[in-house]
Amino acid sequence: MEYGEHDLADGVRTELEASYVKHGCGPEFWSTYQRVLERLVPPAQGTARTRVTNELALIIEQLGIVRRAQLVPPRSARERAR
């Protein structure tokens, strides 16, 4: 993640992995995911939140929690698709 030290990405990865080991891919895991996302970037942060959401999705994919992560396109791409 680009929000500071490499330790942040490692910490997020560890937290998500621990939640997955404990809860599987059930609702509690996804609650942990939402808490991590909100802690990193508040909902009103727009582009930054999209970037972090995509980075978390890739971490989840790398951990094997999902087979293929669906990434959120940047706002400009969403507006062109309308």
C-alpha positions as CSV (number, residue, x, y, z in Angstrom):
1,M,0.0,0.0,0.0
2,E,1.2,3.5,-0.7
3,Y,0.1,5.0,2.6
4,G,3.4,4.9,4.4
5,E,5.8,2.2,5.5
6,H,5.8,-1.3,4.1
7,D,4.7,-2.4,7.6
8,L,1.2,-1.0,7.0
9,A,0.7,-3.4,4.1
10,D,2.1,-6.3,6.1
11,G,-0.1,-5.4,9.0
12,V,-3.2,-5.3,6.9
13,R,-2.3,-8.6,5.2
14,T,-1.8,-10.2,8.6
15,E,-5.0,-8.9,10.0
16,L,-7.1,-10.1,7.0
17,E,-5.3,-13.4,6.9
18,A,-5.9,-14.0,10.7
19,S,-9.6,-13.1,10.2
20,Y,-9.9,-15.6,7.3
21,V,-8.2,-18.3,9.3
22,K,-10.6,-17.7,12.2
23,H,-13.8,-17.1,10.3
24,G,-13.4,-18.4,6.8
25,C,-15.0,-16.4,4.0
26,G,-18.1,-15.7,6.1
27,P,-19.7,-12.4,7.2
28,E,-17.2,-11.8,10.1
29,F,-14.3,-11.9,7.6
30,W,-16.0,-9.3,5.5
31,S,-16.8,-7.2,8.5
32,T,-13.1,-7.2,9.3
33,Y,-12.4,-6.2,5.7
34,Q,-14.8,-3.2,6.1
35,R,-13.3,-2.1,9.4
36,V,-9.8,-2.2,7.8
37,L,-11.0,-0.2,4.8
38,E,-12.7,2.4,7.0
39,R,-9.7,2.7,9.2
40,L,-7.4,3.3,6.2
41,V,-9.6,5.6,4.2
42,P,-12.9,7.2,5.3
43,P,-15.8,6.7,2.8
44,A,-15.7,10.4,1.7
45,Q,-12.2,10.1,0.3
46,G,-13.3,9.3,-3.3
47,T,-10.3,8.4,-5.5
48,A,-8.1,7.4,-2.5
49,R,-10.8,5.0,-1.3
50,T,-11.1,3.4,-4.7
51,R,-7.3,2.9,-4.8
52,V,-7.2,1.4,-1.3
53,T,-10.2,-0.8,-2.0
54,N,-8.5,-2.2,-5.1
55,E,-5.3,-2.8,-3.1
56,L,-7.2,-4.7,-0.4
57,A,-8.9,-6.7,-3.1
58,L,-5.5,-7.7,-4.5
59,I,-4.2,-8.7,-1.1
60,I,-7.3,-10.9,-0.6
61,E,-6.7,-12.4,-4.0
62,Q,-3.0,-13.1,-3.2
63,L,-4.0,-14.8,0.0
64,G,-6.3,-17.1,-1.9
65,I,-9.4,-15.9,-0.2
66,V,-11.0,-15.1,-3.5
67,R,-10.0,-16.7,-6.8
68,R,-10.2,-13.4,-8.7
69,A,-10.7,-10.0,-7.2
70,Q,-13.0,-7.6,-8.9
71,L,-11.4,-4.1,-9.1
72,V,-13.3,-0.9,-9.0
73,P,-12.5,1.2,-12.1
74,P,-11.4,4.8,-11.5
75,R,-14.2,7.4,-11.5
76,S,-13.2,8.7,-14.9
77,A,-13.7,5.3,-16.5
78,R,-17.1,4.8,-14.7
79,E,-18.2,8.2,-16.1
80,R,-17.2,7.3,-19.6
81,A,-19.1,4.1,-19.4
82,R,-22.4,5.9,-18.8
